Every structure is written in structure tokens, then in C-alpha cells.
């Protein structure tokens, strides 16, 4: 199955949720209030979010006025381009050594996403090291080790309850000593209080910046697509401690509201970089804006 086929399959539930409504909306005869009301309902049903929906409707009205469009069919390609404009970012290519800190609340599939990222990079011939920086959650280190074993990559971990920043420091030293291409850092998704979690993430962030200045350093947050607008809110929480560079969106295949991709990108102006569309280790795919639009609307 090709990448587009996997994306299309992953977006199947969302497409089924809105396809009939989308068809009926754009087969109308006029770009009138009824058309825009139906389009608004369609976007909200797909969990595009109130803010992004309002922006898209106003921008479509503006283009339609300037270009003197009169029918929904004429507006369809404009609509596709506007959707794409919200989710398509220019991403700087990776440089190596590469260090990626991965944050996110418990339950979103963070450790699994890291394991799949490890597989993604090893398939490209890169050497990978995993740092078990979630020392708070019981068995988190063992879970990461299982993923390391699957992809045949090394894992640096300490005892449960150890200082996460110390684990990361040791991992950096090991990555340097062995000229490792990619270091992936798992982090806690929950501590006793939110402040402790943010302080720990900030501390890990400082350890990386201080001890690995030669690395291309990126910070990702893992979000569960099935949680809808709650996923958007989680970005704010973690952005307090780390400057988030990109989003890994898991469980896209399990939701009928895949439009949350648009909500996240439009509201937070942070790119979705990878999407999870299945349970297998190959089912974490680089995000492609064209494939996303085709997978839902075409």
C-alpha cells in the first residue's frame, strides 16, 4: 500500500462522516447564505474548529467576491486551496546529528510514536538512540525498550523515579561517543502537579541545549486525533515549557473528525509532521497536505 493509500485509508472515517454533506453542499446552484451555512456545518462536523472554520468561510467569501464566482462548483478548487494553505508549512530538512524531544500527555500514544519514529529513521539507514526520559510512569522504560528491540536500536534508561534530566544527559554523551545520527527523547506526560511537569521538561530542554549544541534540535508534541479540540488545548500546556516545533498526530484512523488537523495548524501555527494511521510500526507517515485534502474531500 502506497503512502497516499495509507493516508486515504486513515481518513476513511472522516470522509464517510462528511462526504454526503460535502457533495450536497457543492452541488448547489448559488454561493448564497444557505451554501455558506451548510459549509460551516460541514467543517464543524469534521472538527475543523470554530476559529479555523470562520477564517475559511470569510476567506472563501472574499475570493468569491474578488473573482466574481457565482456557483459552488467554481468555488470548490478555491476551497481546497484555502484548506491546504492552513496546513501546509515549509519544514526545514533535518540535519544530523538530530535530537528530537517528544512530549505529550499520557495515553496519546507518545512512546509508541517514538518507537515508530525510530523505525522510520532506521529504514533511512540512520543510527538511532532512544532516551527513556519518562521515569515517572511505571514501566515506561520497559515499553520503550520493547520498541528499541523491535527496531534494533539502543535505549538509555535509569531506574524508575530517577532524574529524567540525568537520563537525557547520559543519552547525549552516548550519542556523541558513538556518532549516533538520531537521538529520540521520551518524556513524562504526567507528574504530581502540572508545574512539576513543566519544570522537568524545561530542565531537559536546558540539558539538551547546553550539552548538545551541535545537534539539530527539534521538539515535538504527540496528540491523539480522536480527542478533537482537547488536542488543540494540550499544545498550549506544553508550549509553556518548550517551544514546540511540530506535531505528531496519532490515531487519525480511529476518528471521524480528522479535520482537527486544520484546527491545530490554523490555531497554533505549528505544523503536523507525522500522522499515525494504524497499529503497525510502518503506520506513522510523514504528513502531506495534498494527500490530506484529497483523502477527505476528493
C-alpha positions in Angstrom: 0.0 0.0 0.0 1.4 3.4 -1.1 1.7 6.4 1.2 -1.4 8.1 -0.3 -3.4 4.9 0.0 -2.5 4.7 3.7 -3.4 8.3 4.3 -6.7 7.8 2.4 -7.5 4.7 4.4 -6.6 6.5 7.7 -9.0 9.3 6.8 -11.8 7.0 5.7 -14.0 7.6 8.8 -13.7 11.3 8.4 -14.5 11.2 4.7 -17.6 8.9 5.4 -18.7 11.3 8.1 -18.9 14.3 5.8 -18.8 13.0 2.2 -22.6 13.1 1.6 -22.9 16.6 3.1 -19.9 17.8 1.2 -21.3 16.5 -2.1 -24.7 18.1 -1.4 -23.2 21.4 -0.4 -21.1 21.8 -3.5 -23.7 20.6 -6.0 -25.9 23.6 -5.2 -26.6 26.4 -7.7 -25.6 29.5 -5.8 -23.0 30.9 -3.5 -25.6 32.1 -1.1 -26.2 32.2 2.6 -27.5 28.6 2.6 -24.3 27.4 0.9 -22.1 29.1 3.5 -24.2 27.8 6.4 -24.0 24.3 5.1 -20.3 24.6 4.6 -19.8 25.9 8.1 -21.8 22.9 9.5 -19.7 20.6 7.4 -16.4 21.9 8.7 -17.6 21.9 12.3 -18.8 18.3 11.9 -15.3 17.3 10.8 -13.9 19.1 13.9 -12.1 21.8 12.0 -12.9 24.1 14.9 -14.8 27.4 15.2 -11.8 29.7 14.6 -10.5 27.9 11.5 -14.0 27.5 10.2 -14.7 31.2 10.5 -11.5 32.1 8.8 -12.1 29.6 5.9 -15.6 30.9 5.3 -14.6 34.6 5.3 -11.6 33.9 3.1 -13.8 32.0 0.6 -16.3 34.8 0.5 -13.5 37.3 -0.1 -12.1 35.3 -3.0 -15.5 34.6 -4.5 -16.3 38.3 -4.4 -13.0 39.4 -6.0 -13.1 36.7 -8.7 -16.9 37.1 -9.2 -17.6 33.4 -8.6 -21.3 32.5 -8.6 -21.6 28.8 -8.2 -20.3 26.3 -5.6 -18.6 24.3 -8.3 -16.5 27.3 -9.2 -15.6 27.7 -5.5 -14.6 24.1 -4.9 -11.0 24.4 -6.0 -10.6 27.7 -4.2 -11.9 25.9 -1.0 -9.3 23.1 -1.5 -6.5 25.7 -1.8 -7.7 27.5 1.3 -7.8 24.3 3.4 -4.3 23.4 2.1 -3.0 26.9 3.0 -3.9 26.3 6.7 -2.0 23.0 6.9 0.9 23.3 4.5 4.2 24.6 6.1 7.7 24.9 4.8 9.7 22.5 7.0 13.5 22.8 7.2 15.1 19.5 6.3 16.7 17.5 9.1 20.4 17.9 9.7 22.5 15.3 11.6 23.1 14.7 14.4 19.4 15.2 15.0 17.9 15.3 18.5 14.1 15.2 19.0 12.4 15.7 22.3 9.0 14.2 22.3 6.3 15.5 24.8 2.6 14.8 25.3 0.1 13.7 27.9 -0.2 10.0 28.9 -2.5 8.0 26.7 -1.9 9.7 23.4 0.5 7.1 22.2 3.7 9.0 22.8 6.0 6.1 23.5 4.5 4.2 20.6 5.1 7.2 18.3 8.7 7.3 19.4 9.1 3.6 18.6 7.6 4.2 15.2 9.9 7.2 14.6 12.8 5.0 15.5 11.7 2.6 12.8 11.2 5.4 10.3 14.8 6.7 10.7 16.4 3.2 10.8 14.7 2.5 7.5 16.5 5.5 6.1 19.8 4.0 7.2 20.2 6.3 10.3 21.6 5.1 13.6 19.1 5.8 16.4 19.3 6.0 20.2 16.3 6.2 22.5 16.4 8.0 25.8 13.8 6.8 28.4 13.2 10.2 29.9 9.8 9.3 31.3 11.0 8.0 34.7 7.7 8.8 36.4 5.3 6.4 34.7 5.6 2.8 35.8 7.1 0.5 33.1 7.6 3.4 30.6 11.2 2.5 30.3 10.4 -1.2 29.6 7.8 -0.2 27.0 10.4 2.0 25.2 12.9 -0.9 25.5 10.4 -3.1 23.7 10.2 -0.7 20.8 14.0 -0.4 20.8 14.3 -4.1 20.5 11.8 -4.2 17.6 13.9 -1.7 15.6 17.2 -3.0 16.9 18.2 0.4 18.4 19.9 1.2 21.7 18.0 2.5 24.7 19.4 4.5 27.6 17.3 4.2 30.8 17.7 4.5 34.5 15.7 3.2 37.4 12.0 4.3 37.8 11.9 7.6 39.6 15.4 8.6 38.5 16.2 12.2 37.5 14.9 12.4 33.9 17.5 15.1 33.0 20.3 12.8 34.1 19.0 10.1 31.7 19.0 12.6 28.9 22.5 13.7 29.8 23.8 10.2 29.6 22.0 9.6 26.3 23.6 12.7 24.8 27.0 11.5 26.0 26.4 8.1 24.5 25.1 9.5 21.2 28.2 11.7 20.9 30.6 8.8 21.7 29.1 6.6 19.1 28.4 9.3 16.5 24.7 8.4 16.5 22.6 10.1 13.8 19.3 10.5 15.7 18.5 10.8 19.5 14.8 10.5 20.4 13.9 11.6 23.9 10.8 10.3 25.7 9.4 12.5 28.4 6.9 12.3 31.2 3.3 13.0 30.3 2.2 13.5 33.9 3.7 14.3 37.3 2.1 15.1 40.6 1.2 18.6 39.6 1.4 20.5 36.3 4.2 22.8 37.5 6.5 19.8 38.2 5.9 18.5 34.7 6.7 21.8 33.1 9.8 22.3 35.3 11.1 18.9 34.3 10.5 19.5 30.6 12.3 22.9 30.8 15.2 21.2 32.7 15.5 18.5 30.0 15.4 21.2 27.4 18.3 23.1 29.0 20.3 19.9 29.3 20.0 19.3 25.5 20.7 22.9 24.6 23.8 23.1 26.9 25.3 19.7 26.1 24.3 19.0 22.5 24.7 22.4 20.7 25.9 20.7 17.5 22.7 18.8 17.1 19.7 19.8 15.0 17.3 20.1 17.9 13.6 19.7 17.4 10.7 19.5 19.9 7.6 17.5 19.0 4.3 17.1 20.8 2.2 13.9 20.3 -1.6 14.5 20.1 -4.4 12.0 19.9 -6.6 12.9 16.9 -9.7 11.2 18.5 -9.7 13.8 21.4 -10.7 16.6 19.0 -10.5 20.1 20.3 -8.9 18.8 23.6 -5.8 18.0 21.5 -5.6 21.7 20.5 -5.6 22.8 24.1 -2.8 20.4 25.0 -0.4 22.3 22.7 -0.8 25.4 25.0 0.1 23.4 28.1 3.4 22.1 26.8 4.3 25.2 24.9 4.8 26.9 28.3 7.9 24.7 28.9 9.3 24.0 25.4 9.0 25.8 22.1 7.1 23.2 20.1 8.4 22.7 16.5 6.0 20.1 15.2 3.1 17.8 15.9 2.8 14.0 15.7 -0.9 13.2 15.4 -1.8 9.7 16.4 -5.0 7.6 15.9 -6.1 9.5 12.8 -7.6 6.3 11.5 -9.8 5.9 14.6 -11.7 9.2 14.4 -14.4 10.6 12.1 -13.2 14.1 12.9 -9.8 14.3 11.2 -10.5 17.9 10.4 -8.8 18.6 13.8 -5.6 18.7 11.7 -6.8 22.0 10.3 -7.9 23.3 13.7 -4.4 22.6 15.2 -2.4 24.1 12.4 -4.6 27.2 12.0 -5.0 28.0 15.7 -1.4 27.2 16.8 0.5 27.8 13.6 2.5 24.7 14.2 2.9 22.0 11.5 1.6 18.5 11.7 4.7 16.5 10.7 3.6 12.9 11.1 0.3 11.1 11.3 -0.5 7.7 12.8 -2.9 5.7 10.6 -2.6 2.2 12.1 -1.0 -0.1 14.6 1.9 -1.4 12.7 5.4 0.1 13.0 5.2 1.4 9.4 1.9 3.2 10.1 3.5 6.5 11.2 3.7 8.6 8.0 5.1 12.0 7.1 2.2 14.4 6.8 1.4 15.6 3.3 -1.1 18.5 2.9 -2.2 17.4 -0.7 -2.8 13.9 0.4 -4.8 15.1 3.4 -7.1 17.3 1.3 -7.6 14.6 -1.3 -8.2 11.9 1.4 -11.1 13.8 2.9 -12.7 15.9 0.2 -11.9 14.4 -3.2 
